[in-house]
Amino acid sequence: MRGHLLLTYDFPPMGGGISRMMGEVARRYPRGSLVVSTGSVTGSEDADARFPHPIDRMPIASRRLRAIHGWIPWCRRAAVLARALQPEFMWCGNLKPAAYPAHWVSRRSGIPHGIFLHGTELLLLRHRLKKKPRKRIAGRWLLGHAAVLVTVSRWTAALCREVLAGLGIDPDASDIRMLPLGTDPTRFRPGIDPAEVRARYGLEPGRWLLTVARLAAHKGIDTVLHVLAALREEVPELRYAVVGSGVQREELERLARRLGVGDRVRFLTGVPDGDLPALYNSAELYLGVSRPAELMVEGFGIALSEASACGLPVIGGSGGGMPDAVRDGETGMLVDGASVECVLAAVRLLLRDRELALRMGAGGRAAVESYYNWDRVAAEVIGIGREVAERHAAELSNFRNAR
């Protein structure tokens, strides 16, 4: 197998689900079979040392790769890497900006490339096509020349097909794959003693709900605050921990105070990844009740897999890609994330029916061990890259023979 080249904006130690996915997949490539090209991030030296492959960082901050003065030098650097490595395939961790250097290299070297699509970028592109038709040229340029498009859920795959059609690209002629994500069941597992972490973060005794997410409009944290308020008298020991940071923090804190549950909520920011397994083990239920909002949507929901791996029953939003992360009735429940009443009914049921909650938690753990894990995801990514590279080589050979 010739090596692969991964071009990605999101990569550890950056936070977020895409960064985690890229890091976990890269870590599982056979040693010496991958080179990662990304931007510079504070603290990256320690993170890079934990990978079995070279991490080639641009000498500019990652955030600058999103602008033209960033991705132009990235195109040049990717071309240098491609000439030196001669990879059989290139991956783009996201559509923008990674697809710019990938397309640049593909046009000049003939190396095929694939793009991971997560959901929000497609919503944004669809919106911009309606407002600015000239965006069609860039969209066709980036999506139309990829050898394969890998989506993280059925919802993202359907949206991809819709956007391609809007760009004038035949979806049926495009290679679109669906690749649900996962987590690491050896790291996220039941039975981790949460005492030290609970003491450090001030999580007093009680029945804790948990959400791990950016504090953004589509994450549904406001809905859970309303649920907490509705159960204040019925379940007085109920508490809610929210792990993450974001632009909505002050707004959510004001809402919690207005609902009279400010003393029952803990907003935990700056939490290192190493504390997450114990925090999941501190909770009784996991809430990931996202809903589409402000051109934002949950393409899959890695935190749901992490919670399931720790044996927690999960309640997920029924919109976006979450139905591919939650097996309704087996690993948790899917509800309308925009409806306080629907979320409240699910929380009340799982708090009351401990046997059902334990059964769903065990079902989630089994699902992660058998399917929703990074070993399976990485194996599929490597296999898709190899398959598409072989197909490209065969097509090129047939073309040459026909001339």
C-alpha positions in Angstrom: 0.0 0.0 0.0 1.3 3.4 -1.0 0.8 6.1 1.7 -2.1 8.5 2.1 -1.9 12.3 2.7 -4.4 13.9 5.1 -5.1 17.6 4.6 -7.1 18.9 7.5 -7.9 22.2 9.2 -9.2 20.5 12.4 -6.6 18.4 14.2 -5.5 17.8 17.8 -4.9 19.6 20.0 -7.7 21.6 18.6 -11.1 20.8 20.2 -14.3 19.7 18.5 -15.7 16.5 16.9 -13.9 16.9 13.5 -10.6 17.3 15.2 -11.2 14.3 17.3 -12.2 12.2 14.3 -9.1 13.2 12.3 -6.8 12.5 15.2 -8.4 9.1 16.0 -8.3 8.0 12.4 -4.8 9.2 11.8 -3.6 7.3 15.0 -4.9 4.1 13.5 -3.2 4.2 10.2 -0.4 1.7 9.9 2.9 3.3 10.9 4.6 5.0 8.0 1.5 5.0 5.8 0.2 8.5 6.4 1.4 12.1 6.5 -0.9 14.8 8.0 -0.7 18.4 6.7 -2.4 21.0 8.9 -1.8 24.4 10.5 0.1 25.6 13.6 -1.6 25.5 17.0 -0.3 26.3 20.4 0.7 23.2 22.2 0.9 21.1 19.1 4.4 19.7 19.8 3.2 17.5 22.6 0.2 16.3 20.7 2.1 15.6 17.5 4.6 13.4 19.4 1.8 10.9 20.2 1.2 10.1 16.6 3.1 7.3 14.7 3.2 9.5 11.6 4.8 12.8 10.6 2.5 15.8 11.3 3.6 18.5 8.8 2.4 21.8 10.2 2.2 25.0 8.1 4.3 27.8 9.6 1.1 29.9 10.0 -1.7 29.6 12.5 -4.5 27.2 11.7 -7.2 29.9 11.8 -5.4 31.7 8.8 -5.9 28.6 6.6 -9.5 29.6 6.2 -8.7 32.7 4.2 -7.2 33.0 0.8 -3.8 34.2 2.1 -3.7 31.0 4.1 -4.9 28.3 1.6 -2.7 29.6 -1.2 0.6 28.7 0.6 -1.2 25.5 1.8 -1.7 24.6 -1.8 2.0 25.1 -2.5 3.0 23.0 0.6 0.6 20.2 -0.3 2.1 20.1 -3.8 5.6 19.7 -2.3 4.4 16.9 0.0 2.7 15.1 -2.8 5.8 15.2 -5.0 8.0 13.9 -2.1 5.6 11.2 -0.9 3.8 10.1 -4.1 0.7 9.1 -2.1 -1.9 6.9 -3.8 -4.7 9.0 -2.2 -5.4 12.3 -0.4 -8.1 12.9 2.3 -9.6 16.3 3.1 -10.8 16.5 6.7 -13.4 19.1 5.7 -14.7 20.9 2.6 -13.2 24.3 3.3 -10.4 25.0 3.4 -8.8 21.5 2.9 -10.5 20.9 -0.5 -8.6 23.8 -2.0 -5.1 22.4 -1.7 -6.4 18.9 -2.5 -8.0 20.0 -5.7 -4.9 22.0 -6.6 -2.7 18.9 -6.2 -5.1 16.6 -7.9 -5.3 18.7 -11.0 -1.5 18.8 -11.3 -0.5 15.4 -10.1 -3.5 13.2 -10.9 -3.7 11.9 -7.3 -7.3 11.3 -6.4 -8.8 12.8 -3.3 -11.8 12.4 -1.0 -13.7 14.8 1.2 -15.3 14.2 4.6 -18.6 16.0 4.9 -20.1 16.6 8.3 -23.3 18.6 7.6 -23.1 22.2 8.6 -20.8 23.1 5.7 -23.4 21.7 3.3 -26.2 23.7 5.0 -24.1 26.8 4.6 -23.3 26.1 1.0 -27.0 25.5 0.2 -27.9 28.8 1.8 -25.2 30.7 -0.1 -26.3 29.2 -3.4 -29.7 30.8 -2.9 -28.3 34.2 -1.9 -25.2 34.3 -4.1 -25.5 32.1 -7.3 -21.9 32.8 -8.2 -21.0 30.5 -5.3 -22.1 27.7 -7.6 -18.7 27.9 -9.4 -16.7 27.4 -6.2 -19.0 24.6 -5.1 -18.8 22.7 -8.4 -15.0 23.2 -8.3 -14.6 21.7 -4.8 -17.2 19.0 -4.7 -17.4 18.1 -8.4 -13.8 16.9 -8.7 -13.5 14.8 -5.6 -13.2 11.0 -6.3 -15.3 10.2 -3.2 -17.5 12.1 -0.7 -17.7 10.5 2.7 -20.7 11.6 4.9 -21.1 10.9 8.6 -24.8 10.1 8.6 -27.7 9.3 6.3 -29.0 12.9 6.9 -25.7 14.3 5.7 -25.6 12.0 2.7 -29.1 13.1 1.7 -28.1 16.8 2.1 -25.0 16.1 0.0 -27.1 14.7 -2.8 -29.4 17.8 -2.6 -26.5 20.2 -2.8 -24.8 18.4 -5.6 -28.1 18.5 -7.6 -28.3 22.3 -6.9 -24.8 22.7 -8.2 -25.8 20.9 -11.4 -23.8 17.7 -10.5 -25.6 14.4 -11.0 -25.6 12.8 -7.5 -26.1 9.4 -9.0 -22.8 9.8 -10.9 -21.0 10.7 -7.7 -19.4 8.3 -5.2 -21.1 9.1 -1.9 -20.4 6.9 1.1 -21.9 6.9 4.6 -19.6 6.4 7.5 -21.1 6.7 11.0 -18.5 7.7 13.6 -17.7 6.3 17.1 -15.3 6.5 20.0 -12.7 4.6 21.9 -14.3 1.9 24.2 -11.0 1.3 26.0 -10.8 5.0 27.1 -14.5 5.7 27.6 -15.9 2.8 29.7 -18.1 2.2 32.7 -16.7 1.7 36.2 -14.4 4.7 36.3 -14.4 6.2 39.8 -15.7 9.8 39.4 -15.1 10.9 43.0 -11.9 13.0 42.4 -13.4 14.7 39.3 -16.7 15.4 41.0 -14.9 17.0 43.9 -12.7 19.1 41.6 -15.6 20.4 39.6 -18.0 20.9 42.5 -20.5 18.2 41.4 -22.2 17.6 44.7 -24.2 14.4 45.4 -27.4 14.1 43.3 -28.8 12.7 40.1 -26.8 14.3 37.3 -27.8 15.0 33.7 -24.9 15.6 31.4 -24.2 17.4 28.1 -20.8 17.7 26.5 -21.1 20.3 23.7 -20.2 23.7 22.4 -22.6 26.3 23.9 -24.3 27.0 20.6 -27.9 27.6 19.6 -28.4 24.2 18.0 -27.2 22.1 20.9 -30.5 22.2 22.8 -29.0 23.1 26.2 -31.8 25.6 26.7 -34.3 22.9 26.3 -32.7 20.8 29.0 -32.7 23.8 31.3 -36.5 24.0 30.9 -36.7 20.3 31.6 -34.7 20.7 34.8 -37.0 23.5 35.9 -40.1 21.4 35.2 -38.7 18.5 37.4 -37.5 20.8 40.2 -40.2 19.7 42.6 -40.7 16.2 41.3 -36.9 15.3 41.5 -35.4 17.7 43.9 -32.0 16.0 43.8 -31.7 16.4 40.0 -28.7 18.4 38.7 -27.3 19.3 35.3 -23.6 19.5 34.2 -22.7 21.2 30.9 -19.2 20.6 29.7 -18.1 23.0 27.0 -17.6 26.7 26.1 -19.2 29.0 23.5 -20.9 32.2 22.6 -24.1 31.3 24.4 -22.7 30.8 27.9 -23.9 34.1 29.4 -27.3 33.7 27.8 -27.7 30.1 29.1 -26.6 31.2 32.6 -29.2 34.0 32.6 -31.8 31.5 31.5 -30.9 29.1 34.3 -31.3 31.8 36.8 -34.6 33.0 35.4 -35.9 29.5 35.5 -34.9 29.2 39.2 -32.3 26.4 38.6 -29.1 28.4 38.5 -27.9 26.6 41.7 -28.5 23.2 40.1 -26.5 23.8 36.9 -22.7 23.6 36.5 -21.1 25.1 33.4 -17.7 23.5 33.1 -15.3 25.2 30.7 -11.6 24.4 29.9 -12.2 20.7 30.8 -9.3 18.6 29.4 -10.1 15.5 27.4 -8.6 13.3 30.2 -11.4 14.3 32.6 -14.3 13.3 30.2 -14.5 9.6 31.0 -14.9 10.3 34.7 -17.4 13.0 34.0 -19.5 10.7 32.0 -19.4 8.2 34.9 -20.6 11.0 37.2 -23.9 11.2 35.4 -27.2 9.2 35.2 -28.4 10.3 31.8 -26.8 11.9 28.8 -28.7 14.6 26.9 -27.7 15.5 23.3 -31.0 17.0 22.2 -29.7 19.0 19.2 -32.0 20.5 16.7 -31.3 22.5 13.5 -30.8 26.2 14.3 -29.1 29.2 12.6 -27.6 27.0 9.7 -26.1 24.7 12.3 -26.9 21.1 12.8 -25.5 18.0 14.5 -24.1 15.8 11.7 -23.6 12.8 14.0 -22.8 13.5 17.6 -19.6 11.9 18.9 -20.4 12.7 22.5 -23.4 10.3 22.3 -21.0 7.5 21.4 -18.7 8.5 24.3 -21.7 8.4 26.7 -22.9 5.1 25.4 -19.4 3.7 25.8 -19.6 4.6 29.5 -22.8 2.8 29.9 -25.1 5.8 30.0 -28.6 5.8 28.4 -28.7 8.7 26.0 -31.5 11.0 24.8 -30.7 12.5 21.4 -32.5 14.9 19.0 -34.3 13.2 16.2 -33.1 15.8 13.6 -29.9 15.9 11.7 -27.6 12.9 11.8 -28.3 11.8 15.4 -30.5 8.9 14.4 -27.3 7.2 13.1 -25.7 7.7 16.6 -28.6 6.5 18.7 -30.5 3.3 18.2 -33.9 4.3 19.4 -35.2 2.0 22.1 -31.9 0.1 22.3 -29.1 2.5 23.3 -31.3 5.4 24.2 -34.2 7.5 22.9 -34.7 9.9 20.0 -37.0 12.9 20.6 -37.8 16.2 19.1 -35.0 18.4 20.4 -37.1 21.5 19.9 -39.9 20.3 22.1 -39.5 20.7 25.9 -42.5 18.3 26.4 -40.9 15.5 24.4 -37.5 15.8 26.1 -39.2 16.1 29.5 -41.2 12.9 28.9 -38.1 11.0 27.9 -36.1 12.2 30.9 -38.9 11.5 33.3 -39.3 7.9 31.9 -35.6 7.1 32.3 -35.3 8.6 35.7 -38.3 6.6 36.9 -37.6 3.3 35.1 -34.1 2.4 36.3 -34.3 -1.1 34.7 -35.0 0.5 31.3 -32.2 3.0 31.8 -29.7 0.3 32.7 -30.8 -1.8 29.8 -30.3 1.0 27.4 -26.9 1.9 28.9 -25.8 -1.7 28.5 -27.1 -1.7 24.9 -25.1 1.4 24.2 -21.9 -0.1 25.5 -22.4 -3.2 23.4 -23.1 -1.1 20.3 -19.8 0.8 20.8 -17.8 -2.3 21.3 -19.3 -3.9 18.1 -19.7 -0.9 15.8 -19.5 2.7 17.0 -15.7 2.7 17.6 -12.7 4.3 15.9 -11.1 1.0 15.0 -14.0 0.3 12.7 -14.1 3.9 11.4 -10.4 3.9 10.6 -10.5 0.6 8.9 -13.3 1.8 6.6 -11.5 5.1 5.9 -8.3 3.2 4.9 -10.3 0.7 2.8 -12.2 3.5 1.0 -9.0 5.3 0.2 -7.3 2.2 -1.1 -10.4 1.1 -3.2 -10.8 4.6 -4.8 -7.1 4.8 -5.5 -7.1 1.4 -7.2 -10.2 2.3 -9.2 -8.6 5.6 -10.3 -5.4 3.7 -11.4 -7.5 1.2 -13.4 -9.5 4.0 -15.1 -6.3 5.8 -16.0 -4.8 2.6 -17.4 -7.9 1.9 -19.5 -7.8 5.5 -20.8 -4.2 5.2 -21.8 -4.8 1.8 -23.5 -7.7 3.2 -25.4 -5.7 6.0 -27.0 
